[in-house]
Amino acid sequence: EGLVWAFDVQKDAMDETARRCAGVGRSCRLRLVQASHERFPEEIQEGSVRLICYNLGWLPGSDKQVTTRTESTLASLAHATTLTLCSGGLVSIMAYPGHPEGERERDAILHWAQGLDKNRWVVCHHRWINRGESSPELILCETVSNTRSK
């Protein structure tokens, strides 16, 4: 049940995703969009999404100049919060602060996440503290039920 929508600006990333999903018999539930994550297709209904995952940065083994950008990521996250209206919906963000744009992006995401309405969202920030300042960081934002205690 359900669909997976995958976004990337790089054709190589889309081809690899399609290959891997076909290999496990999941390609029929996959919608590949070769575009920025900034805009989601209109077919995705508000409140219909249970999980949005961001794996920011660049495609390993590819051109490191082709990386996610702070501005498009923040625009995407603003849209993501309207799509995950179902209780328990989750936005998972893996940020990579090991390069200047990644650090800037991570800082902006943390600032954005701190501003989410605490009555609608719970936010967790996970860092590997024994791996150095440039290790990946996970930010999880979960919608909460209206009946949950505030």
C-alpha positions as CSV (number, residue, x, y, z in Angstrom):
1,E,0.0,0.0,0.0
2,G,1.2,3.5,-0.7
3,L,3.8,5.0,-3.0
4,V,7.4,6.2,-2.8
5,W,8.2,9.4,-4.5
6,A,11.9,10.0,-5.1
7,F,13.4,13.3,-6.1
8,D,16.9,14.1,-7.4
9,V,18.4,16.5,-9.9
10,Q,20.9,13.9,-11.1
11,K,19.9,11.2,-13.6
12,D,22.5,8.8,-12.3
13,A,20.8,8.9,-8.9
14,M,17.4,8.2,-10.4
15,D,18.8,5.4,-12.5
16,E,20.4,3.7,-9.5
17,T,17.2,4.1,-7.5
18,A,15.2,2.5,-10.2
19,R,17.7,-0.4,-10.6
20,R,17.7,-1.1,-6.9
21,C,13.9,-1.0,-6.5
22,A,13.4,-3.2,-9.6
23,G,15.8,-5.7,-8.0
24,V,13.5,-6.2,-5.0
25,G,10.3,-6.0,-6.9
26,R,9.2,-2.6,-5.7
27,S,9.4,-0.5,-8.9
28,C,5.6,-0.5,-9.3
29,R,5.3,1.6,-6.1
30,L,8.0,4.0,-7.1
31,R,7.6,7.4,-8.7
32,L,10.9,9.0,-9.8
33,V,11.1,12.7,-10.3
34,Q,14.3,14.2,-11.8
35,A,13.9,17.6,-10.2
36,S,14.8,19.6,-7.1
37,H,13.0,18.6,-3.9
38,E,11.8,22.2,-3.7
39,R,8.4,21.4,-5.2
40,F,6.3,18.3,-4.7
41,P,4.0,17.2,-7.5
42,E,0.4,18.3,-7.3
43,E,-0.8,14.7,-7.2
44,I,0.5,14.4,-3.6
45,Q,-2.5,15.3,-1.5
46,E,-2.1,17.3,1.7
47,G,-2.4,15.1,4.7
48,S,-1.7,12.0,2.7
49,V,2.0,11.5,3.5
50,R,3.3,9.5,6.4
51,L,7.0,9.9,5.9
52,I,9.3,12.3,4.0
53,C,13.0,11.5,4.1
54,Y,15.7,13.9,3.1
55,N,19.3,12.6,2.5
56,L,21.0,15.9,1.8
57,G,24.4,16.7,0.3
58,W,25.7,15.1,-2.8
59,L,25.6,11.8,-4.5
60,P,28.6,9.7,-3.4
61,G,31.2,9.3,-6.1
62,S,29.8,12.2,-8.2
63,D,30.5,15.9,-8.7
64,K,30.6,17.5,-5.2
65,Q,29.5,20.8,-6.7
66,V,26.1,19.3,-7.3
67,T,24.7,19.4,-3.8
68,T,21.5,20.3,-2.1
69,R,21.2,24.0,-1.3
70,T,19.9,25.7,1.8
71,E,17.2,27.8,0.1
72,S,15.6,24.9,-1.8
73,T,15.8,22.6,1.2
74,L,14.0,25.2,3.4
75,A,11.3,25.7,0.7
76,S,10.9,21.9,0.5
77,L,10.6,21.5,4.3
78,A,8.0,24.3,4.4
79,H,5.9,22.3,1.9
80,A,6.6,19.0,3.6
81,T,5.0,20.2,6.9
82,T,1.7,20.7,5.0
83,L,1.9,17.2,3.5
84,T,2.5,15.3,6.7
85,L,-0.6,16.4,8.5
86,C,-1.6,12.9,9.6
87,S,-0.9,12.2,13.2
88,G,2.4,10.4,13.6
89,G,3.6,11.7,10.2
90,L,7.4,12.0,10.1
91,V,10.0,14.2,8.4
92,S,13.4,12.7,8.6
93,I,16.4,14.8,7.6
94,M,20.0,13.5,7.3
95,A,22.3,16.5,7.1
96,Y,26.0,16.5,6.2
97,P,27.8,19.5,7.8
98,G,31.2,18.3,6.6
99,H,31.4,21.0,3.8
100,P,30.5,24.7,3.9
101,E,27.1,24.4,2.2
102,G,26.2,21.4,4.3
103,E,27.1,23.2,7.5
104,R,25.0,26.2,6.4
105,E,22.1,23.9,5.4
106,R,22.2,22.0,8.8
107,D,22.2,25.3,10.8
108,A,19.3,26.7,8.8
109,I,17.3,23.4,9.2
110,L,17.9,23.4,13.0
111,H,16.7,27.0,13.2
112,W,13.6,26.1,11.1
113,A,12.9,23.0,13.2
114,Q,13.1,25.0,16.5
115,G,10.4,27.2,15.2
116,L,7.9,24.4,14.5
117,D,4.7,24.6,16.6
118,K,5.4,22.5,19.7
119,N,1.6,21.6,19.9
120,R,1.8,20.0,16.4
121,W,5.4,18.8,16.2
122,V,8.0,17.0,18.3
123,V,11.6,17.4,17.1
124,C,14.7,15.4,17.8
125,H,18.3,16.2,16.8
126,H,20.7,13.3,16.8
127,R,24.5,13.7,16.5
128,W,27.3,11.2,16.7
129,I,29.4,12.8,19.4
130,N,32.5,10.6,19.0
131,R,32.8,11.0,15.2
132,G,33.9,14.7,14.9
133,E,32.2,17.9,13.9
134,S,31.7,16.9,10.3
135,S,29.7,13.6,10.9
136,P,26.2,13.3,9.6
137,E,23.3,14.6,11.8
138,L,19.7,13.4,11.9
139,I,16.8,15.7,12.6
140,L,13.4,14.0,13.1
141,C,10.2,16.0,13.1
142,E,7.0,14.1,14.0
143,T,3.4,15.3,13.9
144,V,1.5,14.8,17.1
145,S,-2.2,14.1,17.7
146,N,-4.5,17.0,18.6
147,T,-5.5,15.0,21.7
148,R,-2.0,14.6,23.0
149,S,-1.2,16.5,26.1
150,K,0.4,19.9,25.4
